[in-house]
Amino acid sequence: MKKSLPLLILVVLCLATLASAATITYTIPEFNGGGPYNDPGPFPAYTVATLLIPGGAYQDVNLSGTFGNSVAPNSAGVDLFFGNITAGFYLVGQCFEFDTCWTNLTPTPWSADLGPLNLPGGDYYFIASQTSEYVVRLGVTTVDTVVPEPSSLLLLGTGLIGAVGAVRRKFLG
């Protein structure tokens, strides 16, 4: 009995390493808003993409892209949001009027890490809300969600270890 417990623990730990996380990647193509719009506005908001995130809890969401794209290297002022009504909307990027993203001759990178979060499954929206004159231009945007796999093997293994320990204590103690 004493020799089987370490072997059982080793088997459980090996099985637990198999319960790793999977990454789902969404790629949103370049985006060019309407316009040009002039100050003082009003300025539009655009739904750049709708992403279906399957049910379950997502531990980490990473977004990255550029202000500016292959049409023009810069963008109008814009606030970028990611989310939905249930989970809420998160501000993930901003380009201010007269900032480098507005004046640059090359696209300006941006990124946001929203983890760790528990997001319910459903439709999530990537929204660009224009804040200054001219045209909103976004390069290719990538959204990565890290999905934890169910750790039922780990739960089963710890239950077995507890059962072995109880039996061991009953017979040896």
Short mmCIF file of the C-alpha atoms (twelve columns), coordinates in Angstrom:
data_MODEL
# 
_entry.id   MODEL 
# 
loop_
_atom_site.group_PDB 
_atom_site.id 
_atom_site.type_symbol 
_atom_site.label_atom_id 
_atom_site.label_alt_id 
_atom_site.label_comp_id 
_atom_site.label_asym_id 
_atom_site.label_seq_id 
_atom_site.Cartn_x 
_atom_site.Cartn_y 
_atom_site.Cartn_z 
_atom_site.pdbx_PDB_model_num 
ATOM 1   C CA . MET A 1   0.000   0.000  0.000   1 
ATOM 2   C CA . LYS A 2   2.828   2.380  0.861   1 
ATOM 3   C CA . LYS A 3   4.486   1.837  -2.527  1 
ATOM 4   C CA . SER A 4   1.290   2.374  -4.527  1 
ATOM 5   C CA . LEU A 5   0.549   5.860  -3.131  1 
ATOM 6   C CA . PRO A 6   3.595   7.591  -4.689  1 
ATOM 7   C CA . LEU A 7   2.863   5.805  -7.976  1 
ATOM 8   C CA . LEU A 8   -0.759  7.007  -7.878  1 
ATOM 9   C CA . ILE A 9   0.382   10.575 -7.167  1 
ATOM 10  C CA . LEU A 10  2.798   10.426 -10.102 1 
ATOM 11  C CA . VAL A 11  0.065   9.145  -12.457 1 
ATOM 12  C CA . VAL A 12  -2.339  11.905 -11.334 1 
ATOM 13  C CA . LEU A 13  0.263   14.624 -11.870 1 
ATOM 14  C CA . CYS A 14  1.099   13.271 -15.336 1 
ATOM 15  C CA . LEU A 15  -2.589  13.249 -16.279 1 
ATOM 16  C CA . ALA A 16  -3.032  16.779 -14.909 1 
ATOM 17  C CA . THR A 17  -0.373  18.084 -17.291 1 
ATOM 18  C CA . LEU A 18  -2.530  16.847 -20.182 1 
ATOM 19  C CA . ALA A 19  -5.316  19.216 -19.091 1 
ATOM 20  C CA . SER A 20  -3.696  22.231 -20.702 1 
ATOM 21  C CA . ALA A 21  -5.190  25.406 -22.143 1 
ATOM 22  C CA . ALA A 22  -6.192  25.929 -25.773 1 
ATOM 23  C CA . THR A 23  -5.898  29.245 -27.628 1 
ATOM 24  C CA . ILE A 24  -8.555  30.477 -30.057 1 
ATOM 25  C CA . THR A 25  -7.377  33.205 -32.448 1 
ATOM 26  C CA . TYR A 26  -9.635  35.553 -34.415 1 
ATOM 27  C CA . THR A 27  -8.190  37.736 -37.176 1 
ATOM 28  C CA . ILE A 28  -10.121 40.874 -38.092 1 
ATOM 29  C CA . PRO A 29  -9.217  42.338 -41.520 1 
ATOM 30  C CA . GLU A 30  -8.157  45.952 -42.116 1 
ATOM 31  C CA . PHE A 31  -10.895 48.494 -41.477 1 
ATOM 32  C CA . ASN A 32  -11.582 51.867 -43.126 1 
ATOM 33  C CA . GLY A 33  -14.354 54.024 -41.656 1 
ATOM 34  C CA . GLY A 34  -16.603 56.326 -43.632 1 
ATOM 35  C CA . GLY A 35  -16.086 60.027 -44.039 1 
ATOM 36  C CA . PRO A 36  -13.986 62.080 -43.931 1 
ATOM 37  C CA . TYR A 37  -15.756 63.760 -41.041 1 
ATOM 38  C CA . ASN A 38  -14.776 67.263 -39.954 1 
ATOM 39  C CA . ASP A 39  -14.574 68.843 -36.501 1 
ATOM 40  C CA . PRO A 40  -16.639 69.422 -34.409 1 
ATOM 41  C CA . GLY A 41  -18.517 66.261 -35.412 1 
ATOM 42  C CA . PRO A 42  -20.807 64.444 -34.711 1 
ATOM 43  C CA . PHE A 43  -18.631 61.388 -35.236 1 
ATOM 44  C CA . PRO A 44  -19.843 57.820 -35.868 1 
ATOM 45  C CA . ALA A 45  -19.195 54.578 -34.029 1 
ATOM 46  C CA . TYR A 46  -18.510 51.444 -36.095 1 
ATOM 47  C CA . THR A 47  -18.985 47.781 -35.265 1 
ATOM 48  C CA . VAL A 48  -15.732 46.556 -36.774 1 
ATOM 49  C CA . ALA A 49  -16.350 42.865 -36.019 1 
ATOM 50  C CA . THR A 50  -18.636 40.464 -34.177 1 
ATOM 51  C CA . LEU A 51  -16.890 37.430 -32.673 1 
ATOM 52  C CA . LEU A 52  -18.677 34.349 -31.367 1 
ATOM 53  C CA . ILE A 53  -16.915 33.116 -28.248 1 
ATOM 54  C CA . PRO A 54  -18.204 29.663 -27.252 1 
ATOM 55  C CA . GLY A 55  -19.592 28.970 -23.780 1 
ATOM 56  C CA . GLY A 56  -17.290 28.590 -20.816 1 
ATOM 57  C CA . ALA A 57  -14.945 30.778 -18.838 1 
ATOM 58  C CA . TYR A 58  -12.047 32.423 -20.642 1 
ATOM 59  C CA . GLN A 59  -9.075  33.255 -18.489 1 
ATOM 60  C CA . ASP A 60  -7.254  35.651 -20.784 1 
ATOM 61  C CA . VAL A 61  -8.125  37.839 -23.792 1 
ATOM 62  C CA . ASN A 62  -5.386  39.625 -25.753 1 
ATOM 63  C CA . LEU A 63  -6.038  42.109 -28.568 1 
ATOM 64  C CA . SER A 64  -3.473  43.721 -30.860 1 
ATOM 65  C CA . GLY A 65  -3.455  45.706 -34.073 1 
ATOM 66  C CA . THR A 66  -2.403  49.024 -35.584 1 
ATOM 67  C CA . PHE A 67  -3.820  52.500 -36.010 1 
ATOM 68  C CA . GLY A 68  -3.396  53.035 -39.750 1 
ATOM 69  C CA . ASN A 69  -3.302  50.401 -42.480 1 
ATOM 70  C CA . SER A 70  -2.290  49.783 -46.113 1 
ATOM 71  C CA . VAL A 71  -4.606  52.564 -47.362 1 
ATOM 72  C CA . ALA A 72  -3.238  55.274 -45.035 1 
ATOM 73  C CA . PRO A 73  -0.508  55.016 -42.372 1 
ATOM 74  C CA . ASN A 74  -2.456  56.945 -39.716 1 
ATOM 75  C CA . SER A 75  -5.965  57.194 -38.306 1 
ATOM 76  C CA . ALA A 76  -8.483  59.713 -37.057 1 
ATOM 77  C CA . GLY A 77  -8.887  59.873 -33.300 1 
ATOM 78  C CA . VAL A 78  -10.666 56.758 -32.128 1 
ATOM 79  C CA . ASP A 79  -11.574 54.802 -28.986 1 
ATOM 80  C CA . LEU A 80  -11.577 51.005 -29.384 1 
ATOM 81  C CA . PHE A 81  -13.887 48.855 -27.270 1 
ATOM 82  C CA . PHE A 82  -14.268 45.069 -26.875 1 
ATOM 83  C CA . GLY A 83  -17.117 43.316 -25.085 1 
ATOM 84  C CA . ASN A 84  -20.868 42.803 -24.960 1 
ATOM 85  C CA . ILE A 85  -23.862 43.790 -22.841 1 
ATOM 86  C CA . THR A 86  -23.471 40.860 -20.418 1 
ATOM 87  C CA . ALA A 87  -19.708 41.074 -19.815 1 
ATOM 88  C CA . GLY A 88  -19.433 44.845 -20.248 1 
ATOM 89  C CA . PHE A 89  -17.298 46.793 -22.699 1 
ATOM 90  C CA . TYR A 90  -13.578 47.309 -22.134 1 
ATOM 91  C CA . LEU A 91  -11.591 50.208 -23.570 1 
ATOM 92  C CA . VAL A 92  -8.707  48.442 -25.363 1 
ATOM 93  C CA . GLY A 93  -7.092  51.232 -27.407 1 
ATOM 94  C CA . GLN A 94  -7.105  54.992 -27.976 1 
ATOM 95  C CA . CYS A 95  -5.741  57.298 -30.643 1 
ATOM 96  C CA . PHE A 96  -5.899  60.973 -29.707 1 
ATOM 97  C CA . GLU A 97  -5.981  63.871 -32.141 1 
ATOM 98  C CA . PHE A 98  -2.382  65.079 -32.816 1 
ATOM 99  C CA . ASP A 99  -0.912  61.952 -31.167 1 
ATOM 100 C CA . THR A 100 1.633   59.821 -33.103 1 
ATOM 101 C CA . CYS A 101 -1.121  57.455 -34.285 1 
ATOM 102 C CA . TRP A 102 -2.829  60.495 -35.853 1 
ATOM 103 C CA . THR A 103 0.299   62.016 -37.454 1 
ATOM 104 C CA . ASN A 104 2.661   59.060 -38.091 1 
ATOM 105 C CA . LEU A 105 3.829   58.045 -41.537 1 
ATOM 106 C CA . THR A 106 3.792   54.375 -40.512 1 
ATOM 107 C CA . PRO A 107 1.034   52.423 -38.711 1 
ATOM 108 C CA . THR A 108 1.205   52.699 -34.911 1 
ATOM 109 C CA . PRO A 109 0.842   49.412 -32.989 1 
ATOM 110 C CA . TRP A 110 -1.488  49.005 -30.005 1 
ATOM 111 C CA . SER A 111 -2.302  46.057 -27.757 1 
ATOM 112 C CA . ALA A 112 -4.393  45.210 -24.698 1 
ATOM 113 C CA . ASP A 113 -4.411  42.277 -22.279 1 
ATOM 114 C CA . LEU A 114 -7.790  41.820 -20.584 1 
ATOM 115 C CA . GLY A 115 -6.893  38.816 -18.456 1 
ATOM 116 C CA . PRO A 116 -7.627  37.206 -16.230 1 
ATOM 117 C CA . LEU A 117 -11.394 37.466 -16.781 1 
ATOM 118 C CA . ASN A 118 -14.366 35.128 -16.644 1 
ATOM 119 C CA . LEU A 119 -16.301 35.906 -19.809 1 
ATOM 120 C CA . PRO A 120 -19.588 34.139 -20.596 1 
ATOM 121 C CA . GLY A 121 -19.981 32.658 -24.068 1 
ATOM 122 C CA . GLY A 122 -21.783 34.631 -26.762 1 
ATOM 123 C CA . ASP A 123 -21.297 37.388 -29.317 1 
ATOM 124 C CA . TYR A 124 -18.557 39.902 -28.532 1 
ATOM 125 C CA . TYR A 125 -18.145 43.162 -30.424 1 
ATOM 126 C CA . PHE A 126 -15.054 45.093 -31.473 1 
ATOM 127 C CA . ILE A 127 -16.221 48.708 -31.763 1 
ATOM 128 C CA . ALA A 128 -14.407 51.811 -33.038 1 
ATOM 129 C CA . SER A 129 -15.844 55.106 -31.800 1 
ATOM 130 C CA . GLN A 130 -14.451 58.027 -33.790 1 
ATOM 131 C CA . THR A 131 -13.358 61.023 -31.657 1 
ATOM 132 C CA . SER A 132 -11.830 63.485 -34.147 1 
ATOM 133 C CA . GLU A 133 -11.910 64.527 -37.795 1 
ATOM 134 C CA . TYR A 134 -10.852 62.574 -40.924 1 
ATOM 135 C CA . VAL A 135 -11.167 58.768 -41.354 1 
ATOM 136 C CA . VAL A 136 -10.728 55.890 -38.880 1 
ATOM 137 C CA . ARG A 137 -8.214  53.387 -40.276 1 
ATOM 138 C CA . LEU A 138 -7.254  50.177 -38.482 1 
ATOM 139 C CA . GLY A 139 -4.809  47.510 -39.581 1 
ATOM 140 C CA . VAL A 140 -5.329  43.779 -39.149 1 
ATOM 141 C CA . THR A 141 -6.478  43.128 -35.574 1 
ATOM 142 C CA . THR A 142 -5.857  39.862 -33.727 1 
ATOM 143 C CA . VAL A 143 -7.940  38.629 -30.778 1 
ATOM 144 C CA . ASP A 144 -6.554  35.677 -28.798 1 
ATOM 145 C CA . THR A 145 -8.604  33.945 -26.114 1 
ATOM 146 C CA . VAL A 146 -6.942  31.363 -23.870 1 
ATOM 147 C CA . VAL A 147 -9.472  28.690 -22.947 1 
ATOM 148 C CA . PRO A 148 -8.731  26.498 -19.926 1 
ATOM 149 C CA . GLU A 149 -9.620  22.835 -20.430 1 
ATOM 150 C CA . PRO A 150 -11.739 21.117 -17.781 1 
ATOM 151 C CA . SER A 151 -9.531  19.750 -15.029 1 
ATOM 152 C CA . SER A 152 -11.773 16.796 -14.278 1 
ATOM 153 C CA . LEU A 153 -8.783  14.433 -14.406 1 
ATOM 154 C CA . LEU A 154 -7.102  16.417 -11.661 1 
ATOM 155 C CA . LEU A 155 -10.319 16.353 -9.632  1 
ATOM 156 C CA . LEU A 156 -10.656 12.590 -10.102 1 
ATOM 157 C CA . GLY A 157 -7.004  12.063 -9.180  1 
ATOM 158 C CA . THR A 158 -7.196  14.056 -5.976  1 
ATOM 159 C CA . GLY A 159 -10.340 12.132 -5.028  1 
ATOM 160 C CA . LEU A 160 -8.504  8.843  -5.575  1 
ATOM 161 C CA . ILE A 161 -5.587  10.032 -3.466  1 
ATOM 162 C CA . GLY A 162 -8.022  10.979 -0.694  1 
ATOM 163 C CA . ALA A 163 -9.710  7.579  -0.901  1 
ATOM 164 C CA . VAL A 164 -6.364  5.759  -0.756  1 
ATOM 165 C CA . GLY A 165 -5.348  7.896  2.217   1 
ATOM 166 C CA . ALA A 166 -8.601  7.103  4.059   1 
ATOM 167 C CA . VAL A 167 -8.238  3.367  3.420   1 
ATOM 168 C CA . ARG A 168 -4.594  3.505  4.460   1 
ATOM 169 C CA . ARG A 169 -5.427  5.339  7.715   1 
ATOM 170 C CA . LYS A 170 -8.192  2.805  8.506   1 
ATOM 171 C CA . PHE A 171 -5.982  -0.237 8.040   1 
ATOM 172 C CA . LEU A 172 -2.687  1.135  9.370   1 
ATOM 173 C CA . GLY A 173 -3.792  3.458  12.077  1 
# 
